[in-house]
């Protein structure tokens, strides 16, 4: 046990020996005869949990209506041009606005199919120290870590995916038609916001929302821990 504590102290340099002793005592009490929770198991358990959350979240989001019928992640008409939506509805073009919003969400649903490998690749850079901090952190600590360390890279890789998806479901064309129609209305200022940037940011935000839900589920619900490693790592937190 002393060797394990010393190893943990070396990895978690910010922790005192007393803190390590307390943590290992709590873990061993929780695990009983199963033996101590090693730093490697913490890292692998967190990666496994994230991959499970990403897989489940991406699968749910990529289904038909995965975004469109989910109020938590549904992508609305771009708020910075809300005046466009309001004006078009006033002149009887509400159906065109609704059609665009649906295709916008269809594009996100299509792109979500490609998100899983991008996220999983990003997880592999997680260190043992990162993982231990996440295990002892907030209910969405793993998701926040992933968001903090990968958002810029994910946007760069995900943008061409969402761009292609928007074109595939005609969202880009519908958006162009809507903006052109609005810009022809007398006495309005022309608008032309970047749809790809908006859709990319909202699609990624929606995926993180789904992943956070799965992470909380794994932390709180023993039945959601579908492997022995998940049971051991997260069971130590109960």
C-alpha positions as CSV (number, residue, x, y, z in Angstrom):
1,X,0.0,0.0,0.0
2,X,2.8,2.4,0.8
3,X,4.3,2.0,-2.6
4,X,0.9,2.8,-4.2
5,X,0.6,5.9,-2.1
6,X,4.1,7.1,-3.0
7,X,3.4,6.4,-6.7
8,X,0.2,8.4,-6.5
9,X,1.9,11.2,-4.7
10,X,4.5,11.4,-7.5
11,X,1.8,11.7,-10.1
12,X,-0.4,14.0,-8.1
13,X,2.3,16.4,-6.9
14,X,-0.2,18.9,-5.7
15,X,-1.6,16.4,-3.1
16,X,-0.1,15.8,0.3
17,X,0.6,12.4,1.6
18,X,-2.2,12.8,4.1
19,X,-4.6,13.5,1.3
20,X,-3.4,10.5,-0.6
21,X,-3.7,8.3,2.5
22,X,-7.3,9.5,3.0
23,X,-8.2,9.0,-0.6
24,X,-6.8,5.5,-0.8
25,X,-8.5,4.7,2.5
26,X,-11.8,5.8,1.2
27,X,-11.3,3.9,-2.0
28,X,-10.2,0.7,-0.3
29,X,-13.2,0.8,2.0
30,X,-15.5,1.2,-1.0
31,X,-13.8,-1.6,-2.9
32,X,-13.4,-4.1,0.0
33,X,-11.6,-7.2,-1.2
34,X,-11.2,-6.0,-4.8
35,X,-8.0,-4.2,-4.0
36,X,-6.8,-0.6,-4.4
37,X,-7.8,1.6,-7.3
38,X,-4.7,2.3,-9.3
39,X,-3.9,5.5,-11.2
40,X,-3.9,3.5,-14.4
41,X,-7.4,2.3,-13.7
42,X,-8.6,5.8,-13.0
43,X,-7.3,7.0,-16.3
44,X,-8.7,4.0,-18.2
45,X,-12.0,4.2,-16.4
46,X,-12.4,7.9,-17.2
47,X,-11.5,7.3,-20.9
48,X,-14.0,4.4,-21.0
49,X,-16.7,6.6,-19.5
50,X,-16.1,9.4,-21.9
51,X,-16.1,7.1,-24.9
52,X,-19.3,5.5,-23.7
53,X,-20.8,9.0,-23.2
54,X,-19.6,10.1,-26.6
55,X,-20.9,7.0,-28.3
56,X,-24.3,7.2,-26.7
57,X,-24.6,10.9,-27.1
58,X,-23.5,10.9,-30.7
59,X,-25.8,8.0,-31.5
60,X,-28.8,9.8,-30.0
61,X,-28.0,13.1,-31.6
62,X,-27.4,11.6,-35.1
63,X,-30.9,9.9,-35.2
64,X,-33.6,11.6,-37.2
65,X,-35.0,14.3,-34.9
66,X,-32.0,13.8,-32.6
67,X,-31.5,17.6,-32.6
68,X,-34.8,18.8,-34.0
69,X,-37.1,17.2,-31.5
70,X,-34.8,17.6,-28.5
71,X,-35.5,20.9,-26.8
72,X,-32.1,20.7,-25.0
73,X,-30.1,20.8,-28.2
74,X,-32.4,21.9,-31.0
75,X,-30.7,24.6,-33.1
76,X,-32.9,27.7,-33.5
77,X,-32.9,30.3,-36.2
78,X,-29.6,32.3,-35.7
79,X,-30.4,34.7,-32.9
80,X,-28.2,37.5,-34.2
81,X,-30.6,37.8,-37.1
82,X,-33.8,37.3,-35.2
83,X,-35.2,40.3,-37.0
84,X,-35.1,38.3,-40.2
85,X,-37.2,35.5,-38.7
86,X,-39.7,38.0,-37.2
87,X,-40.0,40.0,-40.4
88,X,-40.5,36.9,-42.6
89,X,-43.2,35.5,-40.3
90,X,-44.9,38.9,-40.4
91,X,-45.2,38.8,-44.2
92,X,-46.5,35.2,-44.3
93,X,-43.2,33.3,-44.8
94,X,-43.2,31.4,-41.5
95,X,-43.3,28.0,-43.3
96,X,-40.1,28.9,-45.1
97,X,-38.5,29.7,-41.8
98,X,-39.7,26.5,-40.2
99,X,-38.4,24.5,-43.2
100,X,-35.0,26.1,-42.8
101,X,-34.8,25.4,-39.1
102,X,-35.7,21.7,-39.7
103,X,-33.0,21.3,-42.4
104,X,-30.5,23.1,-40.1
105,X,-31.1,20.5,-37.4
106,X,-31.0,17.7,-40.0
107,X,-27.6,18.9,-41.0
108,X,-26.4,18.7,-37.4
109,X,-27.9,15.2,-37.1
110,X,-26.1,14.1,-40.2
111,X,-22.8,15.6,-39.0
112,X,-23.1,14.0,-35.6
113,X,-22.5,10.6,-37.2
114,X,-19.0,11.8,-38.0
115,X,-18.3,13.3,-34.6
116,X,-17.6,10.2,-32.6
117,X,-14.1,9.4,-34.0
118,X,-13.1,13.0,-33.7
119,X,-14.0,13.1,-30.0
120,X,-12.5,9.7,-29.3
121,X,-9.2,10.7,-30.8
122,X,-9.1,13.7,-28.6
123,X,-9.6,11.7,-25.4
124,X,-6.4,9.8,-25.9
125,X,-4.3,12.8,-24.8
126,X,-5.8,12.7,-21.3
127,X,-3.1,12.1,-18.6
128,X,-3.4,10.1,-15.4
129,X,-3.3,13.4,-13.4
130,X,-6.1,14.8,-15.5
131,X,-8.1,11.6,-15.0
132,X,-7.7,11.6,-11.2
133,X,-8.7,15.2,-11.0
134,X,-11.8,14.5,-13.1
135,X,-12.8,11.5,-10.9
136,X,-12.8,13.7,-7.8
137,X,-14.4,16.7,-9.7
138,X,-17.9,17.9,-10.5
139,X,-20.6,15.7,-12.2
140,X,-19.6,17.0,-15.6
141,X,-15.9,17.3,-14.9
142,X,-14.9,15.0,-17.7
143,X,-17.1,16.7,-20.2
144,X,-15.7,20.1,-19.2
145,X,-12.2,18.8,-19.5
146,X,-12.9,17.6,-23.0
147,X,-14.6,20.9,-23.9
148,X,-11.7,22.9,-22.5
149,X,-8.9,21.0,-24.3
150,X,-10.5,20.1,-27.6
151,X,-13.1,22.7,-28.6
152,X,-10.8,24.6,-31.0
153,X,-9.5,21.5,-32.6
154,X,-13.0,20.0,-32.9
155,X,-14.4,23.1,-34.5
156,X,-11.6,23.0,-37.1
157,X,-12.2,19.4,-37.9
158,X,-16.0,19.5,-37.5
159,X,-16.7,22.6,-39.6
160,X,-16.2,20.9,-43.0
161,X,-18.4,18.0,-41.8
162,X,-21.3,20.3,-40.9
163,X,-20.7,22.3,-44.0
164,X,-21.2,19.2,-46.2
165,X,-24.1,18.1,-44.2
166,X,-25.9,21.4,-44.5
167,X,-25.5,21.3,-48.3
168,X,-26.6,17.7,-48.3
169,X,-30.0,18.5,-46.7
170,X,-30.3,21.8,-48.6
171,X,-30.1,23.9,-45.5
172,X,-27.6,26.2,-47.2
173,X,-29.8,26.8,-50.1
174,X,-32.9,27.5,-47.9
175,X,-30.8,29.9,-45.8
176,X,-29.6,31.7,-48.9
177,X,-33.2,32.0,-50.2
178,X,-34.4,33.3,-46.8
179,X,-31.6,35.9,-46.5
180,X,-32.1,37.0,-50.2
181,X,-35.8,37.4,-49.6
182,X,-35.3,39.5,-46.5
183,X,-32.7,41.7,-48.2
184,X,-35.2,42.6,-50.9
185,X,-37.7,44.0,-48.4
186,X,-37.7,47.8,-48.7
187,X,-36.0,49.8,-45.9
188,X,-34.2,46.9,-44.2
189,X,-30.5,46.6,-43.7
190,X,-28.9,43.7,-45.5
191,X,-27.8,40.7,-43.5
192,X,-25.5,37.7,-44.3
193,X,-24.2,36.0,-41.2
194,X,-22.0,33.0,-41.5
195,X,-24.3,29.9,-41.3
196,X,-21.4,27.4,-41.2
197,X,-19.8,28.9,-38.1
198,X,-23.2,29.2,-36.3
199,X,-24.3,25.6,-37.2
200,X,-20.8,24.2,-36.2
201,X,-20.8,25.9,-32.8
202,X,-24.4,24.8,-32.0
203,X,-23.9,21.3,-33.2
204,X,-20.8,20.8,-31.1
205,X,-22.5,22.5,-28.1
206,X,-25.4,20.0,-28.5
207,X,-23.0,17.0,-28.5
208,X,-21.3,18.2,-25.3
209,X,-24.8,18.6,-23.7
210,X,-25.6,14.9,-24.6
211,X,-22.1,13.8,-23.4
212,X,-22.6,15.6,-20.1
213,X,-25.9,13.9,-19.5
214,X,-24.3,10.5,-20.1
215,X,-21.4,11.3,-17.7
216,X,-23.8,12.3,-14.9
217,X,-25.7,9.1,-15.6
218,X,-22.6,6.9,-15.2
219,X,-21.5,8.8,-12.0
220,X,-25.0,8.5,-10.4
221,X,-26.6,5.3,-11.6
222,X,-24.8,2.0,-10.9
223,X,-26.8,0.4,-13.7
224,X,-25.2,2.7,-16.2
225,X,-21.8,1.3,-15.4
226,X,-21.8,-1.5,-18.0
227,X,-18.2,-2.8,-17.5
228,X,-16.3,-4.0,-14.5
229,X,-13.8,-1.1,-14.8
230,X,-16.6,1.5,-14.8
231,X,-18.1,-0.2,-11.7
232,X,-14.8,-0.2,-9.9
233,X,-13.7,3.3,-10.7
234,X,-17.1,5.0,-10.2
235,X,-18.2,2.7,-7.4
236,X,-15.3,4.1,-5.4
237,X,-16.9,7.5,-5.5
238,X,-20.3,6.4,-3.9
